[in-house]
Amino acid sequence: MTGRLAGKHALVTAAGAGIGRATALAFAEAGATVLATDIHEESLASLASSHSAIRTQSLDVTDAAAIQALAASVGRVAVTKRTRTSPDKNVRWVGLGINTARPPR
């Protein structure tokens, strides 16, 4: 595939719907190989059938063990904030509700 992102790899979280889905599709259309994740597996199935460059995996971003397992399976994903290594593009579109009634720690 040719395009601005040909040969690049992208990891997009919350890719099952909305901005995350649109981003995964746009990256794939631009030539990137995309790993799209979301907690909603049914949304991922629909996304995977939308473009051959998109691979999907269920992921709960609030589960540290699941994130570590994803990093191990991909092999190139660094999960620390200090590194600027692969994937080439990493997009996080996750909105998490915060319980404001709970006192701060």
N, C-alpha and C positions, 0 to 999 in steps of 0.2 A: 504494500500500500504506500502511496505517496502522500505527502502533506506536510504541513509545518511541524507536526509531532511524529513523523515517521521515525521508527526506531526507538522511540521513547516509551517509558512505562509509567502508568499513572495508577495511584491508589485513591479511590474515592469512597469515603464513608457516607452513610445515609443516602445511598444512591437509589433507593427503592422508589422515590417519588420526588417531585418538586425540583428544586435547584440542583440537588445531588444527581438525580436522574438526568436532567438536562446537561449537566457538566460531563457525566460519564459518556453520554451519547456524542456530545460535541468533541470530546477528546478522541473518541474512537473514529469519528468522521474526519478528524484532522490527522489520523494515521497512528495514534498511540495504541498500544496494547493496554487495556484497562482491567484492573481488578476492582470490581464494584462490590461494596459490602453494605449490608443493612441487617437489621434485626428481623425484618419481615420477609420471610423466604418466598412467599407468593409474589411479592413485588419484584424480587430478584429474578424469578423464573421468567416473568414477562420481559424484563430488561435483557436477559441473556439471549432471548430469541430475537431481540431487536437489531443486534449487530454482532457479526462474527468475531470482532476484536475485543469483545467484552466477556470476561470471565467473572463469575459471581461467587461469593462466599457469604454465608450467614455470619454476622458478627454483632455482638452486644458490646458496644464501646465502653460500657461501665464495668465490664468484666476484665480485670487485668490479666487473668490467666488466658482468656480467649485472645487478647491482644498479643501476648507472648507467643501463643500457639500460631497465630497468623504470621508473626514475624519469623518464626522458625520454619513455617511451611513455605514462605516466599523466599527466605534466605538472604534477601537483599534489603529488607526493611529494617531500619534502625529505629528503635522505640524511645530513644532518649531525646530530649529537647536540644541538646547541644550539638548534635551532629547534623551535617548538611549532605548526607549521603543519599543513596537511592531510596525509593524510586525517584525518577526524574521529576514527577509531579505528585504532590500529595495534597488532596483537597478534603477538608473536614467540614461537612455541613450538618452537624449534629446539634440539635437543640435539646438540652436536658432541663427538665423542670427542677427548680430548687425549692425545697420546703423552707419558706421564710419564717415559719412558726417555730422552727427549732433554733435554740440559742446557739450562737457561734462558739466554736471550740477555743 
